[in-house]
Amino acid sequence: MIEREIQVQTPDGSMTTFEYHPEDGGPYPIVLYLMDAPSIRPALKDMAARMASAGYYVLMPFLYYRQSPYREFGASDEDMHLRRELMAGVTREGIVPDAQALLAHAATSDKADLAAKIGAVGFCMSGPLVMALAQTMGERVGAIASVHGAWVVTDQADSPHTQLDNISAEVYFAWADNDPTATEEEMHIMDKALSDAGVNYRIDFMEGAIHGFAPSGERYHREASEKHWDRVLDLFTRNLN
């Protein structure tokens, strides 16, 4: 497995990104792997490497790059406060040029399959981001997964669940239990919106698995995490390969 830390140039600056792909063979379909609020850390790097080992060219960008140099965050009050400030700078509008810059970098690698549709996985705050990619880059995006995605249904006019008209990708949600950022009631709202829009989708409600269940850590839920892996790998096999 090849893992490299690289710098990807975007219209807003240099974005630290982690690149993963198998050492031999290829080219491989591109997967954009979008971090959760705690930022890129060993748990997410392990997950990105696992995805790549299944036969994908994976790019995982540091989405706080507009406001901060790359760093890992701890659990101190200071770090928690800083993370909340940085999250405000991560937007659905901003992820589109970021993704375009990532794809431009991928075009320089013989390990990336430029002819295949791309996939995207978003955790926590990145759930709305992968939905934005599917909505605005429909010609490129073949499948997306929102894993314990946050704020995918809001009371705002531009809520992600109201912007589904251009989605041709297959969509998967791994919905956490007892999640204040994405409640069970909001899951039913999303379910109806996707159905009404004619989107090809699946929602798994992960009973007993709280927000943050997928990466290793204090909230890790093995059964739910492995279920999301089965679903996402199957999703990508059907839509990207």
Secondary structure as GFF3:
##gff-version 3
##sequence-region A 1 241
A	DSSP	beta_strand	2	10	.	.	.	ID=ss1
A	DSSP	beta_strand	13	21	.	.	.	ID=ss2
A	DSSP	beta_strand	30	34	.	.	.	ID=ss3
A	DSSP	alpha_helix	42	53	.	.	.	ID=ss4
A	DSSP	beta_strand	57	61	.	.	.	ID=ss5
A	DSSP	alpha_helix	77	87	.	.	.	ID=ss6
A	DSSP	alpha_helix	92	106	.	.	.	ID=ss7
A	DSSP	beta_strand	118	123	.	.	.	ID=ss8
A	DSSP	three_ten_helix	124	126	.	.	.	ID=ss9
A	DSSP	alpha_helix	127	136	.	.	.	ID=ss10
A	DSSP	beta_strand	141	147	.	.	.	ID=ss11
A	DSSP	three_ten_helix	160	162	.	.	.	ID=ss12
A	DSSP	beta_strand	170	176	.	.	.	ID=ss13
A	DSSP	alpha_helix	184	197	.	.	.	ID=ss14
A	DSSP	beta_strand	201	206	.	.	.	ID=ss15
A	DSSP	alpha_helix	222	239	.	.	.	ID=ss16
###
